Amino acid sequence: MESSKGKSIATLILGIASIVLSWGYGIPGVIAGIIGLVLGNKALPLAEANGEPTKMAKIGRTLSIVGLILGIVLFVVYLGCTICTCAAGSAGMLDNINY
């Protein structure tokens, strides 16, 4: 029988990492969240089948989902800010600012 302990720990670590990495540009958090979610979906049934505790896998999967959503939202916000800044700069709106 294959143990699910390693996969559960990896899911938990990736879930935490997805939340932390989301504050960058969002993309690293999304990647870590997807990997953590896939790994958590494999670890949870394996732990249930072996009669092992499922708490770490469930928490890791939940954190991965939160990190994934946070990463997507922050990426969209950062992208919107970048587009607005470029549009304002190209329209000449930033020329009248006195520094």
C-alpha positions as CSV (number, residue, x, y, z in Angstrom):
1,M,0.0,0.0,0.0
2,E,1.2,3.5,-0.8
3,S,1.2,6.0,2.0
4,S,-0.4,9.3,1.6
5,K,1.6,11.1,4.3
6,G,4.2,12.6,1.9
7,K,1.5,13.8,-0.6
8,S,-0.5,15.3,2.3
9,I,2.5,17.2,3.6
10,A,3.4,18.4,0.0
11,T,-0.2,19.5,-0.5
12,L,-0.1,21.5,2.8
13,I,3.2,23.2,1.9
14,L,2.0,24.0,-1.6
15,G,-1.2,25.5,-0.2
16,I,0.7,27.8,2.1
17,A,3.2,28.7,-0.7
18,S,0.3,29.5,-3.1
19,I,-1.0,32.1,-0.7
20,V,2.4,33.6,0.0
21,L,3.4,33.6,-3.7
22,S,0.1,35.2,-4.8
23,W,1.3,38.5,-3.5
24,G,4.0,38.7,-6.2
25,Y,2.4,39.0,-9.5
26,G,-0.2,36.3,-9.0
27,I,1.2,33.8,-11.5
28,P,3.5,31.8,-9.0
29,G,0.6,31.5,-6.6
30,V,-1.7,30.2,-9.3
31,I,0.9,27.6,-10.4
32,A,1.5,26.5,-6.8
33,G,-2.2,26.4,-6.2
34,I,-2.9,24.2,-9.2
35,I,-0.2,21.8,-8.3
36,G,-1.3,21.7,-4.6
37,L,-4.9,21.1,-5.7
38,V,-4.0,18.2,-8.0
39,L,-1.8,16.6,-5.4
40,G,-4.4,17.1,-2.7
41,N,-7.1,15.5,-4.9
42,K,-4.8,12.5,-5.2
43,A,-3.8,12.4,-1.5
44,L,-7.3,12.6,0.0
45,P,-8.8,9.4,-1.5
46,L,-5.5,7.6,-0.9
47,A,-5.6,8.6,2.8
48,E,-9.2,7.6,3.1
49,A,-8.6,4.2,1.5
50,N,-5.6,3.5,3.8
51,G,-7.5,4.7,7.0
52,E,-4.9,7.5,7.5
53,P,-5.8,10.9,8.8
54,T,-7.0,13.3,6.1
55,K,-6.7,16.6,8.0
56,M,-3.5,17.8,6.3
57,A,-4.7,16.9,2.8
58,K,-8.0,18.7,3.4
59,I,-6.3,21.8,4.8
60,G,-3.7,21.8,2.1
61,R,-6.4,21.5,-0.6
62,T,-8.4,24.3,0.9
63,L,-5.3,26.6,1.1
64,S,-4.5,25.7,-2.5
65,I,-8.0,26.8,-3.6
66,V,-7.7,30.1,-1.6
67,G,-4.2,30.7,-3.0
68,L,-5.4,30.0,-6.5
69,I,-8.4,32.4,-6.3
70,L,-6.2,35.1,-4.6
71,G,-3.5,34.7,-7.3
72,I,-6.1,35.0,-10.1
73,V,-7.7,38.1,-8.5
74,L,-4.4,39.8,-7.9
75,F,-3.2,39.1,-11.4
76,V,-6.3,40.7,-12.9
77,V,-5.9,43.7,-10.6
78,Y,-2.2,44.1,-11.5
79,L,-3.0,43.7,-15.2
80,G,-5.7,46.3,-14.9
81,C,-3.4,48.8,-13.2
82,T,-0.8,48.2,-15.8
83,I,-3.2,48.8,-18.6
84,C,-4.6,51.9,-17.0
85,T,-1.1,53.3,-16.4
86,C,-0.1,52.6,-20.0
87,A,-3.3,54.2,-21.3
88,A,-2.8,57.3,-19.1
89,G,0.8,57.6,-20.3
90,S,0.0,57.2,-23.9
91,A,-2.8,59.7,-23.7
92,G,-0.5,62.4,-22.3
93,M,-2.3,62.6,-19.0
94,L,1.0,62.2,-17.1
95,D,2.6,65.1,-18.8
96,N,1.0,67.7,-16.6
97,I,2.2,66.4,-13.3
98,N,4.6,68.6,-11.5
99,Y,7.2,66.7,-9.6
